[in-house]
Each structure stands twice: as structure tokens, then as C-alpha cells.
Amino acid sequence: MRDIAGRVFRRTGLVRLLNPQGQERLGRGVITRQKGQAGNGAAGEGHWLGRLEKPLYAFTGELDGAQAGDILEQEGLRYRVLQAGSVALGRTRVCARLALEREGIADDGV
């Protein structure tokens, strides 16, 4: 399968992926919040992954080998990978797509 993710996301933010064995991989991409804007998300809000009790995030970019349970870091923030997959058009891989949960702080809508 052809892979164009590196070219598509070459100018986006650097990310670091750590697996439970301590191995590290680098990639590039963007992380977006998947729940309502600050102050607008009600507990139990529906989402394609099910009912959410706290915000989830999505990574879209160039990154190989991510699996559920890995840790993704970008700009000092840490996220646990809940689900990992990729997006393809025909036989061309466009990007990795990860469902994430933010770690380390109480999420106050920021």
C-alpha cells in the first residue's frame, strides 16, 4: 500500500509515542478535542465511541505502530491511546487516526 501521510503532515506538530515497553516513535500531526466547547459539554454526551463522561481527543497525522494503551505526547501534554487505526483512499494510506484520552490533569474544558 502506498503511504502519503509523511508528505501530507510534514508541517504539523511533532508527537512522541511511547509503548508500555518504553520504545519510542516520532511522528507529526494534530490533536483535536472531540467534545463540545468549553462549558458546553454535558456529562454523558453522545459520541461515535459511545457515551462520554469526559472529553476525548483525536490524533490525525503521520505515525506508525500506535496501539491501545500507548502514550502520545505533544507540546508537554500526554494522551493515552484508546483506539488506533488509519485512513486510506483506495490503496493509498493518508493518515493515522487515534482516539485519545488526556492524562495528568483534570480536564476543565481547555
N, C-alpha and C positions, 0 to 999 in steps of 0.2 A: 504494500500500500504506500502510495506517495504521501509525504508529510510536509505541509507548508507552514505549520504552526510557528516555527522559528522565524520565518520571514514576516508573518503577519504580526507577531507580538514583539519584535525586536526593539521597539522603542518604549515598551511599557516597563513597569516597576519590576525590580529583581525580587525573587522569592527564594526561600530556602526550605527544602522538605527534609524532615528528619524521620526515619523509621524507628521502630522500637529497639532495633539492634544498634542504633547510633550512626547508621550510614546516612550520608548527606547527599542531596541532589540539588542543583540550582536550576532555576527556570525564570520565565518572565510572564507577567500577566497582570490582571486587575482583579480586585476583590470588591464585590458589591453586597450591600445589605439586602436581604430577601424578605423583610417585613416592613410594615408601614413606617412613615417618617416619625421623627422624634415626637413622642407624646400621642401619636395617633394609633398605635398598635394595641389592641385589646388582648388580654390573656385568652388563649385558646383560639387565636386567629387561624383560619384555614390556609393551607399551603399545599403545593403539589406533593410534598413529602408527608402530609398529614396535618394534624392539629398542632400548632406551635405554642409553647409556653414561654419561649424567649426567642429573640431574633436569630435567624440563621443567615449565613453568608454564602456566596458562590464565588469560586475562582474560575476565571476563564483565561486560558493562556497556553503557553508552551511549557510543558512539564511532563516528564516520563516517569512511570513507575509508582505513582501515588496509589495508596491503598487505605481503606478504612482503618483508623487508629493512628495513622501518621500525623505528625505535627507540621503545619505550614507556617512560616514566619515571613512577615513583610513589614518593613518600617517599624520594627520594635513590637509589633502585635503578633500574638500567637493564636492559631486556629487548629482545632482537631478536625481531621478529615472524617466525615461521616459516610460519604459515598463518592466513588471515583469513576469517571467514565470519559469518553471522548466524543467529539462531534466530527462527523465525516460527511462529505458531499461525494457520493459515488464511491470511488476508490481513492479519494484524497482525504487524509486526516487534516482537519482545520485547526482543532484545538483540544486541549484537555478541559474538562468541566468537572469541578469538585463541589460537593455540598459540604459546608464548613460550620463549625460551632466555635465561637470565640472563647478563648480561655483567659484566665488570670485576673479578670476584673468583673465586677457586677456590670452588666450591660444596662446603661441608663438612657439608651436611645441615641447615643452618639454614633 
